């Protein structure tokens, strides 16, 4: 819900400048402001309580094993 009006104000609250327009304008004034274009993937909450470090180690181990198997 919500968007931005042509004048840069909020669709829901017309007297307020849109927070996304403010974020864009602010990012353009910052070093590395182009990073606003990078869209991060949503958090996968199904993995809550599991270890990301173990997942990385297991994946690395599997890749190493796959490489060894392929070279035989």
Secondary structure, 3 states (H helix, E strand, C coil): CCCECCCCEECCCCCCECHHHHHHHHHHCCCCHHHHHCCCCCCCHHHCCCCHHHHHHHHHHHHHHHHHHHCC
